Amino acid sequence: RQLKNLNPSGDYWGKFMRKLFIDLDDVVLDTSLSLKRIKDYIEINRDDLGISEKDNMVDVSVMFLLDNYNRVPIKDGFLPIFDILKERYEIVFVSMYISEKEYAYKSFIARKLGVDIKLLSVSDYSDKSSIDMDGGVLIDDTPSMLTSSSATKKVLFTSKVNKLLQSVVFNRKYSVVSSWDEVYYLLEEEINGKEVQ
């Protein structure tokens, strides 16, 4: 399906550009899928890799991911929607990080896409409340990050499987989406002045 440009009236939107804050892990980057693939690979090749039965597979997988963070792919559908949204919003990536390699890769992604980034170390911060998001929109996959945020509009990005459950649990406290197409249509309704639940 063809996505239309969100700019209905030329220069108007440039004067009133709203901030769009976007988390990276499991929103832009397919971190969980990467972690699952790493865990599966390590389990199959445990003996060849010299990993004992006593080693915690989750810990080993996370350490491998953090050492190879530059291999985490961008989520399907993100880039075409990002190109459209970048014209309508001042986009800022906001993300937590653990390792220097993760920090470097996330910084690289932001530079490559031409947007600002706010990176917070998990050793110093427990959430993103230190970032002023007043008047903006936050898209995040972690409900506690949405709750603690000062963003005016909060969008929970979740898997298709969890979407219905999340919608019920949060009683429409947040808009809930499971793809970048859904983000596009949600924000298109907002731009066109329709109320979004």
Solvent accessible surface area in square Angstrom, and as a share of the most:
residue,aa,sasa,rsa
1,R,207,0.76
2,Q,168,0.75
3,L,39,0.19
4,K,125,0.53
5,N,85,0.43
6,L,8,0.04
7,N,51,0.26
8,P,88,0.56
9,S,65,0.42
10,G,41,0.40
11,D,116,0.60
12,Y,115,0.44
13,W,47,0.16
14,G,51,0.49
15,K,153,0.65
16,F,126,0.52
17,M,77,0.34
18,R,68,0.25
19,K,81,0.34
20,L,0,0.00
21,F,5,0.02
22,I,0,0.00
23,D,8,0.04
24,L,0,0.00
25,D,32,0.16
26,D,32,0.16
27,V,0,0.00
28,V,0,0.00
29,L,0,0.00
30,D,27,0.14
31,T,17,0.10
32,S,64,0.41
33,L,66,0.33
34,S,12,0.08
35,L,50,0.25
36,K,120,0.51
37,R,146,0.53
38,I,23,0.12
39,K,66,0.28
40,D,55,0.28
41,Y,124,0.47
42,I,5,0.03
43,E,82,0.37
44,I,143,0.73
45,N,34,0.17
46,R,32,0.12
47,D,128,0.66
48,D,127,0.66
49,L,84,0.42
50,G,68,0.65
51,I,25,0.13
52,S,57,0.37
53,E,143,0.64
54,K,194,0.82
55,D,60,0.31
56,N,84,0.43
57,M,23,0.10
58,V,83,0.48
59,D,82,0.43
60,V,37,0.21
61,S,1,0.00
62,V,44,0.25
63,M,122,0.55
64,F,88,0.37
65,L,10,0.05
66,L,17,0.09
67,D,84,0.44
68,N,29,0.15
69,Y,3,0.01
70,N,102,0.52
71,R,173,0.63
72,V,2,0.01
73,P,57,0.36
74,I,50,0.25
75,K,41,0.17
76,D,141,0.73
77,G,39,0.37
78,F,1,0.00
79,L,77,0.38
80,P,79,0.50
81,I,1,0.01
82,F,4,0.02
83,D,85,0.44
84,I,25,0.13
85,L,1,0.00
86,K,80,0.34
87,E,79,0.36
88,R,17,0.06
89,Y,7,0.02
90,E,75,0.34
91,I,9,0.04
92,V,5,0.03
93,F,0,0.00
94,V,0,0.00
95,S,0,0.00
96,M,25,0.11
97,Y,33,0.13
98,I,106,0.54
99,S,25,0.16
100,E,128,0.57
101,K,113,0.48
102,E,8,0.03
103,Y,89,0.34
104,A,58,0.45
105,Y,29,0.11
106,K,0,0.00
107,S,16,0.11
108,F,92,0.38
109,I,6,0.03
110,A,1,0.01
111,R,165,0.60
112,K,142,0.60
113,L,27,0.13
114,G,52,0.50
115,V,19,0.11
116,D,91,0.47
117,I,43,0.22
118,K,96,0.41
119,L,30,0.15
120,L,15,0.08
121,S,18,0.12
122,V,73,0.42
123,S,99,0.64
124,D,108,0.56
125,Y,92,0.35
126,S,101,0.65
127,D,35,0.18
128,K,3,0.01
129,S,60,0.39
130,S,72,0.46
131,I,17,0.09
132,D,109,0.56
133,M,1,0.00
134,D,105,0.54
135,G,45,0.43
136,G,0,0.00
137,V,0,0.00
138,L,0,0.00
139,I,0,0.00
140,D,1,0.00
141,D,43,0.22
142,T,50,0.29
143,P,37,0.23
144,S,70,0.45
145,M,25,0.11
146,L,0,0.00
147,T,79,0.46
148,S,40,0.26
149,S,8,0.05
150,S,50,0.32
151,A,7,0.05
152,T,96,0.56
153,K,34,0.14
154,K,42,0.18
155,V,0,0.00
156,L,1,0.00
157,F,8,0.03
158,T,17,0.10
159,S,57,0.37
160,K,143,0.61
161,V,137,0.78
162,N,60,0.31
163,K,63,0.27
164,L,136,0.68
165,L,108,0.54
166,Q,36,0.16
167,S,19,0.12
168,V,105,0.61
169,V,91,0.52
170,F,43,0.18
171,N,127,0.65
172,R,130,0.47
173,K,135,0.57
174,Y,6,0.02
175,S,6,0.04
176,V,10,0.06
177,V,5,0.03
178,S,14,0.09
179,S,30,0.19
180,W,3,0.01
181,D,47,0.25
182,E,49,0.22
183,V,0,0.00
184,Y,1,0.00
185,Y,75,0.28
186,L,20,0.10
187,L,0,0.00
188,E,19,0.08
189,E,69,0.31
190,E,41,0.18
191,I,20,0.10
192,N,77,0.40
193,G,65,0.63
194,K,129,0.55
195,E,145,0.65
196,V,29,0.16
197,Q,123,0.55
